[in-house]
Amino acid sequence: MTQITPQNITELRPDEIFVFGSNVYGEHCSGAARTAYEKFGAKWGCGVGLHGQTYAIPTLPKNINTLKLYVRDFISFARITPSYKFLVTEIGCGRAGYTVDEVAPLFADAVTLSNVSLPESFINIIARRKIVRLSFFTVPHHSDTKVFIDGQEIGKMPISCNVLEGNLHIIIKHLTNFRWKEIHFEINAYKDMDITAKFNPFWGTMKIYVDGKRMEMSPL
């Protein structure tokens, strides 16, 4: 079960990290950013990542697609640093002007992490919608196949991720014959679906000769 971040954090244990919304320039002037700077070791001029006992997620300039990427980077970092306990605040829901409904779903992939706590408002939003686990893999395995969901690169196959139910735009990009080929499709995460994406290699048209004699144009 996801733990709830306390509303008013005034002190931290040695293993706790205060996760706050910053501007990308690291000007920690107000709100949680100022608390992070004055109390927990955030650095002026550093608007991204781990500093002292803080982790900065840029919410300004305002761009929800950019914010998705920063949140995914944070979740990836939390996943590989289980010795830290991350206390996520209501990032972006103050001066940056996002709503809880916009930001909370970005943390759906964090609910399974035992070392991440979320604001109660985020948990309530996520709890209203079913979390769906998506897994992507290739047969046979090919390391140069990438997955994008709603414009955001998730990573290379094989890979799994959590999403919230709803309509998703998925792109699978496959590097074949030195060119990227794409398959676009929409899925509805309210339903169970099996999707197969097939990429056929294509070299173009070539003339084929055997023992100096022209046989035919490819494919042959």
Solvent accessible surface area in square Angstrom, and as a share of the most:
residue,aa,sasa,rsa
1,M,234,1.05
2,T,21,0.12
3,Q,97,0.43
4,I,91,0.46
5,T,6,0.04
6,P,76,0.48
7,Q,169,0.75
8,N,133,0.68
9,I,22,0.11
10,T,92,0.53
11,E,138,0.62
12,L,30,0.15
13,R,140,0.51
14,P,127,0.80
15,D,59,0.31
16,E,17,0.08
17,I,3,0.01
18,F,8,0.03
19,V,0,0.00
20,F,1,0.00
21,G,17,0.17
22,S,4,0.03
23,N,16,0.08
24,V,53,0.31
25,Y,137,0.52
26,G,0,0.00
27,E,77,0.35
28,H,3,0.01
29,C,67,0.40
30,S,55,0.36
31,G,57,0.55
32,A,38,0.30
33,A,11,0.09
34,R,127,0.46
35,T,40,0.23
36,A,0,0.00
37,Y,95,0.36
38,E,107,0.48
39,K,119,0.50
40,F,20,0.08
41,G,36,0.35
42,A,7,0.05
43,K,115,0.49
44,W,131,0.46
45,G,47,0.45
46,C,44,0.26
47,G,4,0.04
48,V,69,0.40
49,G,12,0.12
50,L,61,0.30
51,H,41,0.18
52,G,53,0.51
53,Q,57,0.25
54,T,1,0.00
55,Y,16,0.06
56,A,2,0.01
57,I,0,0.00
58,P,6,0.04
59,T,7,0.04
60,L,43,0.22
61,P,89,0.56
62,K,108,0.46
63,N,73,0.37
64,I,61,0.31
65,N,92,0.47
66,T,53,0.31
67,L,2,0.01
68,K,47,0.20
69,L,84,0.42
70,Y,53,0.20
71,V,1,0.01
72,R,56,0.21
73,D,86,0.44
74,F,0,0.00
75,I,6,0.03
76,S,54,0.35
77,F,53,0.22
78,A,0,0.00
79,R,107,0.39
80,I,130,0.66
81,T,27,0.16
82,P,105,0.66
83,S,87,0.56
84,Y,72,0.27
85,K,27,0.12
86,F,0,0.00
87,L,10,0.05
88,V,0,0.00
89,T,22,0.13
90,E,80,0.36
91,I,3,0.01
92,G,8,0.07
93,C,36,0.21
94,G,57,0.55
95,R,174,0.64
96,A,11,0.08
97,G,43,0.42
98,Y,10,0.04
99,T,73,0.42
100,V,40,0.23
101,D,90,0.46
102,E,76,0.34
103,V,0,0.00
104,A,0,0.00
105,P,31,0.19
106,L,33,0.16
107,F,0,0.00
108,A,4,0.03
109,D,8,0.04
110,A,0,0.00
111,V,29,0.17
112,T,95,0.55
113,L,26,0.13
114,S,100,0.65
115,N,17,0.09
116,V,1,0.01
117,S,1,0.01
118,L,0,0.00
119,P,10,0.07
120,E,89,0.40
121,S,34,0.22
122,F,0,0.00
123,I,36,0.18
124,N,74,0.38
125,I,16,0.08
126,I,6,0.03
127,A,79,0.61
128,R,172,0.63
129,R,93,0.34
130,K,124,0.52
131,I,59,0.30
132,V,28,0.16
133,R,135,0.49
134,L,24,0.12
135,S,71,0.46
136,F,22,0.09
137,F,138,0.58
138,T,32,0.19
139,V,130,0.75
140,P,119,0.75
141,H,119,0.53
142,H,68,0.30
143,S,65,0.42
144,D,41,0.21
145,T,1,0.01
146,K,45,0.19
147,V,0,0.00
148,F,36,0.15
149,I,12,0.06
150,D,59,0.31
151,G,66,0.64
152,Q,17,0.08
153,E,76,0.34
154,I,20,0.10
155,G,15,0.15
156,K,99,0.42
157,M,12,0.06
158,P,88,0.56
159,I,43,0.22
160,S,45,0.29
161,C,1,0.01
162,N,9,0.05
163,V,17,0.10
164,L,12,0.06
165,E,27,0.12
166,G,12,0.12
167,N,113,0.58
168,L,16,0.08
169,H,61,0.27
170,I,2,0.01
171,I,27,0.14
172,I,10,0.05
173,K,45,0.19
174,H,20,0.09
175,L,54,0.27
176,T,14,0.08
177,N,33,0.17
178,F,176,0.73
179,R,128,0.47
180,W,107,0.38
181,K,59,0.25
182,E,85,0.38
183,I,46,0.23
184,H,101,0.45
185,F,38,0.16
186,E,113,0.51
187,I,13,0.07
188,N,46,0.24
189,A,6,0.05
190,Y,132,0.50
191,K,142,0.60
192,D,146,0.76
193,M,97,0.43
194,D,150,0.77
195,I,77,0.39
196,T,127,0.74
197,A,34,0.26
198,K,153,0.65
199,F,44,0.18
200,N,87,0.45
201,P,95,0.60
202,F,110,0.46
203,W,161,0.57
204,G,23,0.22
205,T,93,0.54
206,M,102,0.45
207,K,119,0.50
208,I,52,0.26
209,Y,118,0.45
210,V,80,0.46
211,D,149,0.77
212,G,70,0.68
213,K,138,0.59
214,R,123,0.45
215,M,97,0.43
216,E,88,0.39
217,M,65,0.29
218,S,18,0.11
219,P,132,0.83
220,L,142,0.71
